[in-house]
Amino acid sequence: MQGMLESQPFRLTVEFSESAFHVVRDPDTLEFSLDRVVGIGQSPYFVLGLELASIGHILGDYTLALDSSASRKPDHLDDENVVMVLRLGSGGQNVGFSGLTGSGELVLDNQNLDSLQGRFTGGFGSKDDTIEGCFRIFALETFLTRNWP
């Protein structure tokens, strides 16, 4: 990923070594949906955490708008919004940067129960701090977190 973060040029490449997929199941249709995905990886200078929440249906390729309040909405797994947070850690400090509502999008190119692949662009922290990137996260742990909202 690359762009501007806290008004500074930013470029980071990470291989995710830890991940968790949080899945919910619709009791009526018995279909699974991704509620939350967390990936953590190490670069030479930073630990990066990528958190996605309110993703929705498992199969298919589609585009979701960044919306920092998406997971608090009643039908958050059926809309076209996603919460995206980048967390950077170094030297014992961790800082989180939320994708700003209306500042960009997440395009899912390949999504299933054991991996998630996509690309994104958006404002993180402030509208002047735009980051773009791509990722592929394999599910190392999968949790059935709760019933359908």
Secondary structure, DSSP 8 states (H G I E B T S, - for coil): -EEEETTEEEE---EEEEEEEEEEE-TTT--EEEEEEEEEEE-SS-EEEEEEEEEEESSS-EEEEE-TTGGGSTTTTTSSEEEEEEEEEETTEEEEEEB-TTS-EEEEEEE-SSEEEEEEEEEBSSTT-EEEEEEEEE-SSEEEEEE--
